[in-house]
Amino acid sequence: MTTIYWTLKSIPELSQLSSKERRSTWMQAYPRTFRHWQTWIGLAACCACAYLGCRLGFILGHPVPGAAIGGAIGGFIFSQASIYVARMHYKNILLKSSR
C-alpha cells in the first residue's frame, strides 16, 4: 500500500527534524528530483489533468474551474511523485548535514 504524504512532517525521514531543518532538507532534495523520470511523469500527469479538466469544463460551460480542479488533482499526483523521488536523496543529504 502506498502512503500519502500531506506535509513535510509526515515524511518519515523528516519527521524528527525541526521545521527549519525540514524545509532546508526539502530544498536540497527537490531540485534533484528532476533527474528522475518519475518526477517528469508526475509533471506530465499534472498537465494532462489540467487539460482534461479544462476540456470537461468547456463541455459543461466552465473551462477555468475545470482546469483548476484538474490542475489540483494533477498537482497532487506531481507532489506525491516528487516526494517519492526526494525520499531517495534524504539519506545522503542528512548524512552530509550531520558531519
C-alpha positions in Angstrom: 0.0 0.0 0.0 1.3 3.5 -0.9 1.4 6.1 1.8 0.2 9.6 1.0 2.3 12.4 2.4 0.3 15.6 3.1 3.1 17.6 4.7 6.9 17.5 5.1 6.4 16.4 8.7 4.6 13.3 7.6 7.6 12.1 5.6 9.4 9.6 7.9 12.9 10.8 7.2 12.0 14.4 8.1 9.5 13.9 10.9 12.1 14.2 13.7 13.7 17.4 12.3 12.7 20.9 13.2 10.6 22.9 10.8 13.6 24.9 9.6 15.6 21.7 9.0 12.7 20.0 7.2 12.4 23.0 4.8 16.2 23.1 4.2 16.4 19.4 3.6 13.4 19.5 1.2 15.0 22.5 -0.7 18.2 20.5 -1.1 16.4 17.3 -2.4 13.7 18.9 -4.6 15.9 20.1 -7.5 17.4 16.6 -7.6 14.0 15.1 -8.2 14.0 16.4 -11.7 16.9 14.0 -12.6 14.4 11.1 -12.4 11.7 10.0 -14.8 9.1 9.6 -12.1 9.1 13.3 -11.5 8.7 14.1 -15.1 5.8 11.6 -15.4 4.1 13.3 -12.4 4.6 16.7 -14.1 3.1 15.3 -17.3 0.2 13.9 -15.3 -0.4 17.4 -13.8 -0.5 19.0 -17.2 -2.8 16.2 -18.6 -5.2 16.5 -15.6 -5.4 20.3 -16.1 -6.0 19.9 -19.8 -8.7 17.2 -19.3 -10.3 19.3 -16.6 -10.4 22.3 -19.0 -11.9 20.2 -21.8 -14.6 18.8 -19.4 -15.2 22.2 -18.0 -15.6 23.6 -21.6 -18.2 21.0 -22.3 -20.0 22.0 -19.2 -19.6 25.7 -19.9 -16.9 26.4 -17.2 -13.4 25.8 -18.6 -11.5 27.7 -16.0 -12.9 26.0 -12.9 -12.5 22.7 -14.7 -8.8 23.4 -15.4 -8.3 24.5 -11.7 -9.9 21.3 -10.4 -7.9 19.1 -12.9 -4.7 21.0 -12.1 -5.3 20.5 -8.4 -5.7 16.8 -9.0 -2.6 16.7 -11.2 -0.7 18.8 -8.7 -1.4 16.2 -6.0 -0.1 13.5 -8.3 3.0 15.5 -9.1 3.7 16.3 -5.4 3.5 12.6 -4.5 5.8 11.7 -7.3 8.3 14.4 -6.2 8.2 13.2 -2.6 8.7 9.6 -3.6 11.8 10.5 -5.6 13.1 13.0 -2.9 13.0 10.2 -0.3 15.7 8.5 -2.3 18.0 11.5 -1.6 17.3 12.2 2.0 19.7 9.7 3.5 22.7 11.3 1.7 21.6 14.8 2.5 21.0 14.1 6.1 24.4 12.2 6.4 26.2 15.2 4.9 24.5 17.7 7.2 25.3 15.7 10.3 29.0 15.8 9.7 
